[in-house]
Every structure is written in structure tokens, then in C-alpha cells.
Amino acid sequence: MGTNPILNKSISFAIRIVKAYQYLQNDRKEYVMSKQLLKAGTSIGANMKEAIQAQSKRDFLSKTNIALKEASETEYWIEILMRTNYFGKETQSLMDDCIEINKILQTIVKTTKKNLNIN
């Protein structure tokens, strides 16, 4: 992994999401929400990887905003899976990591908008 902290966190988080997906599919026989979780949770890092290679600061902002939206969606799916008892209390750390990523991305978006003089 490189030296970009949010990218590193996103990749580590995506690996945990893949494992959670495998657990949901294989052990819990849950096929619909698990797929949503997989798509949203792994796309955070993919969008941050694109943001790092952005063509401009506005492109960076756009990709980071997409990553933020995906992180928010991932948080939603984790909460639904917890509330429906597909996930137990042991997955609270997954939720905590997702919340942390959300906060970091919110800060990056806010700072980038400020630097670009965008409301």
C-alpha cells in the first residue's frame, strides 16, 4: 500500500467488506443486501484511487464526493444488516470503521470545497 491514509483505510475496509460478504452469502444465505454492501463498500477505495489520479481539483472533488456517498450507503447497509440480525455485535468495529471513513471523507470534501471557493 502507498502512503495515502484514506486510500489505505479504504482498501483495508474493502477487504473486510469482501469477507463480510462471503460470510453473509455462505453462512447466512443472504444474497440481496450482501451484494449491495459489497458494491458500496468496495467502491469507496476505487473512487479514492480515481480521485488521487484526478485531472483537476474539481475532478478530485467529484470523485471524493462519490466515495463519500458510497461510504454513507455502506453505513446504511451495515446498519440494516445489524438491525435485522444478519450481523451481530461483533460487526460493530466494521460500523466504527465505516463511520471513521465517512468523517474523513466529509473533511476532505469540505476542505476541498473551501479551497475551490465552492459552497
Buried (B, 14 or more C-beta within 10 A) or exposed (E): EEEBEBBBBBBBBBEBBBEBBEBBBEEBEBEEBBBBBBBBBBBBBBBBBBBBEBEEEEEBBBBBBBBBBBBBBBBBBBEBBBEEEBBEEEBEEBBEBBEEBBEBBBEBBEEBBEEEEEE
